[in-house]
Structure formats: C-alpha cells, structure tokens
Amino acid sequence: MISYQIVEHGRPLQKVLAETPKPQGSEVLMRVTRAGVCHSDLHIWEGYFDLGGGKRFYVKERGCIPPFTLGHEPFGMVEALGPRARGVKVGDKRLVYPWIGCGKCAVCKSGQDNYCVSGTRFLGVNRPGAYATHVLVPDPKYLIDTRGIDDAFAATLACSALTAYSAAAKLPELGAKDQVAVLGCGGLGLIGISILREQGAKNIVACDIDDAKLSAAAKLGAKRTVNTRAPEAVEQLRGIAGALDFVGSPATAALGIGALRKGGRYIICGLYGGELVHALPPIAQRAVGIIGSYVGSLPELKKVVALAKKSTLKPLPVTTRPGHEANTALEDLKAGRVVGRVVLDFEAVQ
C-alpha cells in the first residue's frame, strides 16, 4: 500500500510504501478511492491545538505519533474481509464512519462512539487514516452505503456534513422569523447552510472574512451575508436565535455570544484555537447557552446520508485532486485558498 505520512510535525508529508495490512477478526480492508481534507488535519499535521494563553495540546498525547497517516473522511471499496466480518462483500462501495470508540464503554454502547472517553480508534486522529490507498476499519457496522451520491461529495459526509448536522441539532427551536448565524463559511459552514435550509431554516446569516466564501454561502441558501471584518458586524447580527461557530476563535466566540438574543444558543465546533474570556453574570441574565459539539454519532451519520440522497440538499463546492497532491491541498487550506472542500482521489494511485 501507499500512504502519505507525517514523519515530522509541520514538515511535508512523505510518500511511504508498505505492506498492505490483512484484516483480522471483524476488520474490513478498504481500498480508499476518495479522502476529504479537513481543517482539523492542519492541527494534527502541525502537531498541536492552540489552547490560548500560550498553552498547547500536543496531539502526541492523544496517540498521534509520527510516522502517522492523516485522513478522517474515507470513502472507498471493500477489498478484503476478516473471518468474522459480516454485512458487506468485496467490491462494495462504502463511506467510512471514522469516529470509532472503544466499543465497550457505556457511551459507545449508547451509539455515541464520538464521545468515547478513550477515543483511541479515531481514524486519521490516532489510528492510520485515509491519505492512503488502504485503511483498516474495525467492523462492517462503520460502513455506510451511499449509492446515488457522488463519490467525492460522499467522502465529505462523515466529517464536515456530520459535524454541521450534529451542531444544528443543538440549536433552539426556531420560529419563522428567528435568525441563525453561521460563523465561518469553509467546508463545514457551507454544508451547514445547505443542511439548515433543508431542515426549514429561513433566515440564515453567513459570516466570514472572505467575500468569495460569502458568495458561495449565498448560492447555498444564506438569506444574507456579513463580512465580519466590518466594524458594525455585531450590530448586523444582534438578536440572533443561534450561532454555529465553525471557526472556534476568540473573535468568532465574542461575535456569536455577543449577538445572541435572550435564550439564544452559541454552538462551537471549530477548533481554530484560543480561549474564551466572558463575563459570567450576563450568561445567566440573558439565559444564553454555550454548547460544544464534536463531530457526530453513527446514527446521525445515517441520517446525514439519507438527507444527502435527497436531490433538494445542495452539495458544497468540492474540488478533486490526485492523492499525491496532499501537501499542496494542506498548504492551500492553511492559506485560505480553498472554497468548499478538497477531496483527494486515490483511485489511480498504485
């Protein structure tokens, strides 16, 4: 198999040729054909998450120790099965759910692998991921049939769409005139707008510092757009019922929380970095909610796939690049040159 690995954090990924793994037990060997490139990959590539105040969380503490293969948006074809694998056959195309927990704790047994305390089997986070020709999946239950959905778009569903869907589910019940702000119109924000529209939200306000991304947001159904570099941005948003923060920076947090109406909710799932400093009394006085949301569960992904199969859900812009351009894709994402999602094509990699 061929993989593109972190050999040193912050340095270019290296092409590595290794023996293709053989599935054991209930494992499934997937031949990767598409792999989405997520902003979280940048943090893992660089080796840390910024906690603010000069503090960092190093990914080696989560088990991501080079050499390591990134990629938590795998899509591909079943190539081989372990002796106890059931429910799929060789040649089946499947989307892979990557947020795989221990499978034994109460959280995992409730269907929320993504909240597993150990979280030691997340593909592309602390287990080898999809920037490769092959990836091992522990069990067929983590494979989802996406027939009818374009392969490249399907690859984005298990992270960007799932994260947006799960975050949107935490919003308060919206009235006909209630406004929801989407902070950050990258891959998550754009598909988030599409999902909100599909679920009936009428007044979506797209917020970003990039006018090209705001233009894409308008095409996907945002009723209005706000360039958050503008000094009057808070006033343009004041009174919103909810804010979905797909950036997760001190600036977007201050904007989202500050613009909420009484009883509104600010939901953060972006991992840009920093720390939150906020006066405590107004949180109670305004009865606002500050909620964290991390990716989503396997049952939620099945709902996302069902939603994506409906022709009324508009896909976000997807650019497909050859697998060997993984480094360029990461650099472009870091520089803010990507509108939508980049998906790596490993189908021709030999």
Order of alpha helices (4+ residues) and beta strands (2+ residues): beta-beta-beta-alpha-beta-beta-beta-beta-beta-beta-alpha-beta-beta-beta-alpha-alpha-beta-alpha-beta-alpha-beta-alpha-beta-alpha-beta-alpha-beta-alpha-beta-alpha-beta
